[in-house]
Amino acid sequence: MSTKKQTDSIHESMENVVDDARALIAATADVAQDKVVRARQRLADTMETAKDTYALMQTKTIAGARATDKMVRAKPYQSAGVAFGIGALIGFLMGRRA
């Protein structure tokens, strides 16, 4: 699966969770019991925290990808050597498992 597809899948999943949480909050809006009110508030707080964390993670991922791209363009042969070495190591380790 490509990185773009994975990113889109994660984004879609996050949107689904947020939509479901909002629907739950709306469905329980008329319930005034203390436990439900506290649970709704915790859910709203958690959604806000998750949204902030997701935005921060997305920003850091983009910054990391840009830094990696810049380094690969600056040192293409060293980057290819490192990628080859990592691939060979993974292949060796996978071969030992079989």
N, C-alpha and C positions, 0 to 999 in steps of 0.2 A: 504494500500500500504506500502511495507516495506521501510525502510530508504534507502537501496541500490537502490531500484527502483526509489525512489524520487530523489536521488542524480543523478542517471543516466539520469532521465528525465530532470532535471535542466541543467545538463551538455550538453545534446543533444540540448535543447532549446537555450542555450548560443551559441553553435556552429552554429546553424541555423541562429541566428541573425548576428553573425560575418560573416558568409558566404554571407548572403544577403547584408550586408553593403559593403563587399568587392566587390561584383558583381555590386552594385550601383556605387561605386567609379570607377571601371573599365569601366562601361558603359558610364560614364560622363567624362572620361579622355580627350576626344578630345574637350570638350566644354570649352571655355576660358572666358566665361562671368564672371564678378566679383562675382555676387551672387552665381553662381554654384561653383566657386573656393573656396569661403569662406565657403559654405555649406559643400563641400567635406572635407575641412580642419577641420571644427567643428566635422563632423562625424568621421573622423580619430582620432581626439583627444578624443572624447567621447568613441570610441571603446577601445582605449588604457587605459583610466581611468577605464572603465568597466572591462577590463581584469585584471588590477591590483587589483581592488576591489574584483573581484571573487576569485582571488588567495589568497588574505588576508582572505576573508570569509572562504574559504576552509581550510586554515591553522588553523584558530581559531576554526573552528568546529571540526577538528581532535584533536586539543589539548584539547578541552572541553570534547570530548568523551573519550579520554585517561584518563583525570583527573577523570571523573565520574566512569570509569571502575576501576581505582585504589582505589577510595573511597568505591565503592560497595564491592570490594574484601576485603578491610581492615575492613569494618563494615557491614557485610551482613545482620545481624538481624535489625540493625537500618535502613538500606536502605529499607528492606522489610516493616518495620513499616511505614516509610515515604510514600512509594509507596501505601501502603494500605490506609493510611489516605487521601492522595490526591485523590485516586480512590473513596473512600467513599464520600468525599466532592463533587467531580464532579457528582457522582451518585445522591446525595441529591439535588444538584442544578438542574440537568437535570430533576429529578422527579418533582420538583416544577414548571417547565415550562409547563409540559403537562397538 
